[in-house]
Amino acid sequence: MNEEDLHLAKAIASMDMESSPKTPKKTLVSKVQEKIQGFSFSLGPSAATCPLEEVADSSSSSAGSPETTRRTRSLNAPSPVPQFGPCGRIMKNSAMVITIQDPASQRLTWYKPPLTVLVIKKLRDVSVLQPFVQLVQWLIQEKRMVVFVEQSVMEDTLLLNNSEFGLIKEKLMTFRDGKDDLTDKIDFIICLGGDGTLLYASLLFQQSVPPVMAFHLGSLGFLTPFQFDNFEEQVTNVLEGHAALTLRSRLRCIIVRKNEETSHKPPTNLLVLNEVVVDRGPSPYLSNIDLFLDGKHITSVQGDGLIVSTPTGSTAYAVAAGASMIHPSVPAIMVTPICPHSLSFRPIVVPAGVELKVMLNSGARNTAWVSFDGRNQQELKIGDSLTVTTSVYPVPSICAQDQISDWFDSLAECLHWNVRKRQKHLDELSDLTHSSSNDTLDSLDHTDHIDS
């Protein structure tokens, strides 16, 4: 900062003090906390996010600069100043879909000890049975927790033949998907398996989701950062509140039927963690889909279909269709065409607060099919509409290390991101260091003959 800017900053500061003499002096921590806005949601009956006061440390060293004091350890760039010049400012809007919290401040805290835990295991996988029995037995006997499992788990013939499971079977609580409501009954979720177990947890809780701890016992494991070897220590750390959180945004998908607009039947309303896919299904014709953003017609999709995904889903179907990979803390919605019949139709990223609407074009030759995280496939006819917005109920996924390390470790281990052979140093290319661009093969062969 030059001397002229320094005098200007001091003058502005003195004017502010004179204009509001009755305002109490605020500490640096309180100023930083005012700039950190959290998600408007709860994580379940016992959990919440804990803001860190450590963000003040990163700005204390440069407190004299107005620009640097606004910067936090955030993936979303510096917090914007809501005032522009002497007269302009951002209009306050009470109908905001979501507000963004500094990801570095997203830590798990329990405002009362968690008592109930839901254990979700991968189905039809023998390798998960023994870890499942060990975990459930430890939670009941050592942690004195009430364990919920799905009813289908109790009917597993392989588990019924396990003698250790027989000792704890009567102590388990059960539920049936689609019949029993788990809202406000579960404090904590543990998944044993692959990414599908986390998607299933998201499906079970269509509003507030308890914190989810996912152990990698499946095939890919992009969303399951924990290893099962020392599960006792890891679960204990989480129950004591020593864990970072990744808030994985979800999409609220609403299907309104043409013939249901005047009826009292509620429309299809689902939350998805990865993506909602609109495709041509079994039809041999191209899909002809109209895409609207906040009521404005953006484009018509002519191809195999369309993927609308969250940042978490950007590494799933979307990346296979050519989309970029986005960190789950970035507030965005991805729109990716599936095999578009156009050389210029590239995937796009739109702000998380917009409303997307998908309808069949009036000239479409066939209907379309919609699926939600690979489930609940439904037919979309002309006149029907699919509305997609960002939900205020994300999935609080517990990190094994932190948000950054977990994500890049998954990119490297699961997708082998940027893996290639190492380029050799020039010193290792002894045959080429002594040659020039003007050398021919004959001259190099002659040189080798002389050397020999």
C-alpha positions as a printed Julia matrix, in Angstrom:
452×3 Matrix{Float64}:
   0.0     0.0     0.0
   1.52    3.4    -0.98
   1.5     6.49    1.23
  -1.46    8.13   -0.54
  -3.66    5.05   -0.1
  -2.64    4.82    3.55
  -3.74    8.42    4.25
  -7.02    7.76    2.43
  -7.71    4.63    4.49
  -7.0     6.5     7.73
  -9.34    9.32    6.71
 -12.18    6.9     5.91
 -11.63    5.08    9.21
 -11.8     8.32   11.19
 -15.01    9.34    9.39
 -16.6     6.0    10.26
 -15.67    6.42   13.94
 -17.1     9.95   14.07
 -20.34    8.94   12.34
 -21.06    6.08   14.76
 -19.55    6.92   18.16
 -22.01    4.72   20.06
 -21.17    1.55   18.16
 -19.21   -0.85   20.42
 -15.78   -1.86   19.2
 -15.77   -5.27   17.57
 -12.97   -7.77   17.82
 -11.32   -9.19   14.74
 -12.91  -12.59   15.39
 -16.41  -11.08   15.54
 -15.79   -9.21   12.3
 -14.68  -12.39   10.57
 -17.6   -14.37   11.95
 -20.02  -11.79   10.55
 -18.6   -12.41    7.11
 -19.01  -16.19    7.38
 -22.54  -17.18    6.53
 -23.68  -20.74    7.16
 -26.06  -23.11    5.46
 -29.68  -22.79    6.62
 -30.16  -26.4     7.67
 -29.61  -28.84   10.51
 -27.62  -32.05   10.33
 -29.97  -34.17   12.38
 -31.26  -34.21   15.95
 -27.79  -34.07   17.57
 -25.4   -32.46   15.11
 -24.48  -29.05   13.78
 -21.59  -27.35   12.03
 -19.01  -25.57   14.14
 -17.47  -22.36   12.76
 -13.75  -22.01   13.35
 -12.26  -18.86   14.82
  -8.98  -19.83   13.2
  -9.92  -17.87   10.08
  -8.98  -14.76   12.02
  -5.37  -15.95   12.1
  -5.07  -15.83    8.35
  -6.18  -12.2     8.24
  -4.55  -10.86   11.41
  -1.19  -10.48    9.74
  -2.65   -8.1     7.17
  -5.29   -6.32    9.2
  -4.27   -2.97    7.83
  -5.42   -3.81    4.32
  -9.2    -3.74    3.67
  -8.81   -6.19    0.8
  -6.85   -8.85    2.71
  -9.01   -8.77    5.85
 -11.97   -9.88    3.76
 -10.16  -12.97    2.52
 -10.86  -16.22    4.32
  -9.6   -19.74    3.81
 -12.41  -20.35    1.38
 -12.76  -22.09   -1.95
 -15.17  -19.36   -2.99
 -12.67  -16.46   -3.31
 -12.76  -13.31   -1.11
 -16.06  -12.42    0.52
 -17.6    -9.66   -1.62
 -18.29   -6.24   -0.14
 -22.07   -5.63   -0.41
 -21.63   -1.91   -1.14
 -20.51   -0.47   -4.48
 -19.48    3.21   -4.32
 -21.38    5.75   -2.23
 -24.87    4.73   -3.41
 -24.97    1.19   -4.81
 -25.3    -2.01   -2.83
 -26.69   -5.57   -3.14
 -30.4    -5.74   -2.39
 -31.16   -8.04    0.53
 -33.31  -10.98   -0.5
 -35.03  -13.16    2.08
 -35.86  -15.83   -0.52
 -32.28  -16.98   -1.11
 -32.07  -20.7    -1.89
 -28.78  -21.22   -0.09
 -25.94  -19.29    1.52
 -22.32  -20.36    1.36
 -20.2   -21.0     4.43
 -16.41  -20.89    4.43
 -15.55  -24.58    3.81
 -12.6   -24.38    6.2
 -15.02  -23.66    9.07
 -17.2   -26.72    8.46
 -16.44  -28.87   11.49
 -18.79  -31.36   13.13
 -19.99  -30.72   16.65
 -22.6   -32.54   18.75
 -24.77  -30.39   20.99
 -25.9   -33.59   22.73
 -24.32  -37.06   22.7
 -25.49  -39.16   19.72
 -27.48  -42.2    20.85
 -28.85  -43.76   17.65
 -26.84  -44.89   14.65
 -27.99  -46.24   11.29
 -25.66  -48.83    9.74
 -26.05  -49.3     5.97
 -24.17  -52.18    4.39
 -23.64  -53.22    0.81
 -26.09  -55.93   -0.22
 -25.12  -59.35   -1.58
 -21.45  -58.94   -0.7
 -19.88  -61.62    1.49
 -16.79  -59.52    2.2
 -18.89  -56.96    4.11
 -20.54  -59.43    6.49
 -17.72  -59.81    9.03
 -16.94  -56.05    9.22
 -20.66  -55.41    9.65
 -20.92  -57.83   12.58
 -17.78  -56.41   14.23
 -19.01  -52.83   13.91
 -22.53  -53.48   15.16
 -21.27  -55.58   18.08
 -18.81  -52.84   19.09
 -21.42  -50.06   18.83
 -23.88  -51.95   21.04
 -21.49  -53.36   23.64
 -18.8   -50.67   23.88
 -20.61  -47.46   22.9
 -24.05  -48.4    24.25
 -25.75  -47.04   21.13
 -29.07  -48.01   19.59
 -28.33  -49.51   16.16
 -30.81  -49.35   13.27
 -30.54  -51.62   10.21
 -32.8   -52.29    7.27
 -35.23  -55.2     7.62
 -33.69  -56.95    4.62
 -30.41  -57.23    6.56
 -32.16  -59.32    9.22
 -33.36  -61.68    6.5
 -29.89  -62.29    5.05
 -29.29  -66.06    5.23
 -25.51  -65.62    5.47
 -25.89  -63.39    8.52
 -28.4   -65.71   10.15
 -25.8   -68.48   10.07
 -23.23  -66.27   11.85
 -23.01  -67.18   15.54
 -21.73  -63.74   16.61
 -24.62  -62.02   14.84
 -27.09  -64.28   16.66
 -25.97  -62.81   20.0
 -26.84  -59.22   19.02
 -29.7   -59.8    16.58
 -32.43  -59.15   19.15
 -30.86  -55.82   20.13
 -31.13  -54.29   16.64
 -33.86  -51.9    15.55
 -35.22  -52.35   12.02
 -37.0   -50.26    9.41
 -38.46  -50.79    5.95
 -37.59  -48.43    3.13
 -40.64  -46.51    1.93
 -42.76  -47.49    4.93
 -40.96  -46.29    8.06
 -40.03  -42.65    8.56
 -36.53  -42.15   10.02
 -36.8   -38.37   10.35
 -35.45  -37.18   13.74
 -34.78  -40.78   14.81
 -31.19  -41.15   13.62
 -28.23  -39.18   15.03
 -25.44  -40.71   12.99
 -25.02  -42.85    9.84
 -22.26  -45.36    9.05
 -21.98  -46.83    5.55
 -20.12  -50.06    4.79
 -19.57  -50.63    1.08
 -19.17  -48.44   -1.98
 -20.55  -45.15   -3.23
 -23.99  -46.71   -3.61
 -24.4   -46.93    0.17
 -23.97  -43.15    0.47
 -26.48  -42.59   -2.34
 -28.91  -44.86   -0.51
 -28.46  -42.85    2.69
 -29.31  -39.71    0.73
 -32.43  -41.4    -0.63
 -33.62  -42.43    2.85
 -33.45  -38.88    4.2
 -35.33  -36.5     1.92
 -34.92  -33.6     4.32
 -32.28  -33.12    7.02
 -29.54  -35.76    6.83
 -27.51  -36.88    9.87
 -23.7   -36.88    9.5
 -22.51  -39.75    7.31
 -19.29  -41.73    7.86
 -18.51  -43.98    4.87
 -16.06  -46.91    4.99
 -14.52  -48.13    1.76
 -15.57  -51.78    1.35
 -16.84  -51.6    -2.22
 -15.47  -51.38   -5.75
 -14.65  -47.74   -6.53
 -15.04  -45.88   -3.25
 -14.81  -42.29   -4.49
 -17.18  -41.09   -1.76
 -15.98  -43.49    0.96
 -12.7   -42.13    2.41
 -12.39  -44.28    5.56
 -10.53  -47.6     5.8
 -12.01  -50.23    8.11
  -8.76  -51.46    9.69
  -8.92  -49.2    12.77
 -12.63  -48.41   12.78
 -12.83  -48.19   16.59
 -10.43  -45.25   16.77
 -11.96  -43.48   13.8
 -15.57  -43.79   14.96
 -14.57  -42.69   18.47
 -12.95  -39.55   17.06
 -16.13  -38.7    15.16
 -18.35  -39.33   18.19
 -16.12  -36.97   20.18
 -16.58  -34.27   17.54
 -13.11  -34.38   15.97
 -14.05  -34.37   12.29
 -14.2   -32.13    9.25
 -17.3   -32.05    7.07
 -17.92  -31.81    3.36
 -21.41  -30.46    2.72
 -22.46  -32.2    -0.49
 -25.27  -30.24   -2.09
 -28.32  -32.06   -3.46
 -30.8   -31.24   -6.19
 -34.54  -31.01   -5.58
 -36.31  -32.5    -8.6
 -40.03  -31.95   -9.11
 -42.04  -33.5   -11.95
 -45.33  -31.8   -12.76
 -47.62  -33.74  -15.09
 -49.74  -31.92  -17.64
 -52.89  -33.67  -16.51
 -52.06  -33.13  -12.81
 -51.75  -29.34  -12.83
 -55.43  -28.97  -11.91
 -55.63  -32.04   -9.67
 -54.85  -32.31   -5.96
 -52.36  -35.16   -6.39
 -48.87  -34.08   -5.19
 -46.16  -34.05   -7.87
 -43.06  -36.26   -7.8
 -40.6   -34.58   -5.46
 -37.16  -36.15   -4.86
 -33.7   -35.1    -3.69
 -30.68  -36.49   -5.55
 -27.02  -36.46   -4.53
 -25.38  -37.23   -7.89
 -27.58  -36.38  -10.85
 -30.93  -36.45  -12.57
 -30.77  -37.86  -16.09
 -33.23  -37.24  -18.93
 -32.66  -39.59  -21.88
 -34.45  -41.17  -24.83
 -34.87  -44.54  -23.12
 -35.61  -47.42  -25.52
 -36.59  -45.13  -28.42
 -34.35  -45.11  -31.54
 -35.04  -41.39  -32.14
 -33.03  -38.46  -30.84
 -34.27  -36.74  -27.71
 -35.62  -33.25  -28.34
 -35.56  -31.47  -25.0
 -36.11  -27.79  -24.2
 -33.98  -26.34  -21.39
 -35.1   -23.26  -19.43
 -33.1   -21.29  -16.84
 -35.11  -19.06  -14.49
 -37.97  -19.12  -17.0
 -35.82  -18.18  -20.0
 -35.42  -20.67  -22.86
 -31.71  -21.43  -23.12
 -31.43  -24.13  -25.75
 -32.91  -27.32  -27.17
 -31.01  -30.55  -26.64
 -30.98  -32.93  -29.59
 -29.05  -36.06  -28.72
 -29.23  -39.02  -26.38
 -30.21  -36.9   -23.41
 -29.18  -34.49  -20.68
 -27.45  -34.79  -17.28
 -28.12  -32.25  -14.53
 -25.68  -32.95  -11.73
 -24.3   -31.65   -8.46
 -20.57  -31.04   -7.95
 -20.5   -34.42   -6.19
 -22.05  -36.0    -9.29
 -19.53  -34.3   -11.57
 -17.17  -37.25  -11.05
 -19.88  -39.8   -11.86
 -21.97  -40.03  -15.06
 -21.18  -36.41  -16.0
 -17.41  -36.9   -16.24
 -17.96  -39.94  -18.45
 -20.0   -37.68  -20.76
 -17.18  -35.13  -21.0
 -17.88  -32.73  -18.13
 -15.31  -31.15  -15.85
 -14.77  -32.35  -12.28
 -15.88  -29.85   -9.62
 -15.03  -29.91   -5.93
 -18.17  -30.69   -3.87
 -17.88  -27.42   -1.91
 -18.33  -25.3    -5.04
 -21.93  -23.98   -5.24
 -22.94  -24.91   -8.77
 -25.16  -27.05  -11.0
 -23.69  -28.83  -14.02
 -25.58  -29.31  -17.28
 -24.03  -31.93  -19.54
 -25.47  -33.21  -22.84
 -25.28  -36.93  -23.61
 -23.94  -37.52  -27.14
 -25.36  -34.26  -28.57
 -25.85  -34.13  -32.33
 -23.8   -30.92  -32.42
 -20.06  -30.28  -32.45
 -20.37  -27.11  -30.36
 -22.58  -28.25  -27.47
 -20.21  -28.25  -24.52
 -21.1   -28.9   -20.85
 -21.88  -25.77  -18.84
 -21.85  -24.8   -15.16
 -24.56  -22.51  -13.76
 -24.95  -20.9   -10.3
 -26.44  -23.06   -7.57
 -29.31  -20.61   -6.96
 -30.97  -20.85  -10.38
 -34.01  -22.9   -11.33
 -33.69  -25.25  -14.28
 -36.71  -26.55  -16.14
 -36.7   -29.41  -18.64
 -39.57  -30.12  -21.03
 -40.05  -32.1   -24.2
 -40.05  -30.0   -27.33
 -43.47  -29.81  -28.99
 -41.93  -31.38  -32.09
 -40.34  -34.33  -30.24
 -40.82  -37.69  -31.95
 -40.79  -39.67  -28.73
 -41.15  -39.35  -24.97
 -38.2   -39.08  -22.57
 -37.26  -41.0   -19.44
 -36.08  -39.48  -16.17
 -34.01  -41.26  -13.5
 -32.88  -39.95  -10.11
 -29.46  -41.16   -8.95
 -30.05  -44.21  -11.13
 -33.4   -45.03   -9.48
 -37.12  -44.32   -9.82
 -37.18  -44.12  -13.61
 -40.25  -42.3   -14.91
 -41.57  -41.36  -18.34
 -41.73  -37.7   -19.32
 -44.4   -36.87  -21.9
 -45.1   -33.74  -23.91
 -46.56  -31.13  -21.55
 -44.83  -32.6   -18.48
 -42.05  -30.6   -16.84
 -39.06  -31.38  -14.65
 -37.9   -28.57  -12.34
 -34.43  -28.77  -10.75
 -33.11  -26.48   -7.99
 -30.44  -26.74   -5.32
 -31.86  -28.12   -2.09
 -31.24  -26.54    1.32
 -30.62  -30.05    2.71
 -27.1   -31.17    1.78
 -25.47  -34.45    2.81
 -22.89  -33.8     5.58
 -20.15  -36.23    4.61
 -17.45  -36.75    7.25
 -13.88  -36.36    6.0
 -11.1   -38.8     6.79
  -8.52  -35.97    6.56
 -10.0   -32.74    5.23
 -12.02  -31.53    2.25
  -9.07  -30.95   -0.06
  -6.98  -34.02    0.76
  -9.93  -36.43    0.59
 -11.05  -35.2    -2.82
  -7.65  -35.21   -4.49
  -6.8   -38.59   -2.96
 -10.0   -39.97   -4.5
  -9.12  -38.44   -7.88
  -5.7   -40.06   -7.8
  -6.66  -43.47   -6.39
 -10.04  -44.05   -8.03
  -9.84  -42.18  -11.33
  -6.01  -42.14  -11.74
  -6.23  -38.43  -12.47
  -3.23  -37.07  -14.44
  -1.3   -40.33  -14.34
   1.42  -40.61  -16.99
   4.99  -41.77  -17.35
   7.55  -39.31  -16.04
   9.31  -37.21  -18.6
  13.02  -37.95  -18.59
  15.53  -35.28  -17.66
  17.88  -34.11  -20.39
  20.83  -35.68  -18.58
  19.15  -39.06  -18.97
  18.98  -38.62  -22.74
  22.71  -38.91  -23.38
  22.23  -39.94  -27.01
  20.27  -36.76  -27.78
  22.24  -34.16  -25.83
  25.14  -34.33  -28.27
  23.0   -34.06  -31.39
  21.43  -31.08  -33.1
  18.34  -30.58  -35.19
  20.49  -30.6   -38.32
  21.88  -34.09  -37.7
  20.65  -36.83  -39.99
  20.28  -40.52  -39.28
  23.3   -41.27  -41.49
  25.52  -38.79  -39.63
  24.44  -40.21  -36.25
  25.13  -43.76  -37.47
  28.58  -42.64  -38.68
  29.36  -41.07  -35.31
  28.31  -44.23  -33.49
  30.57  -46.28  -35.8
  33.58  -44.05  -35.02
  32.88  -44.21  -31.28
  32.75  -47.97  -31.39
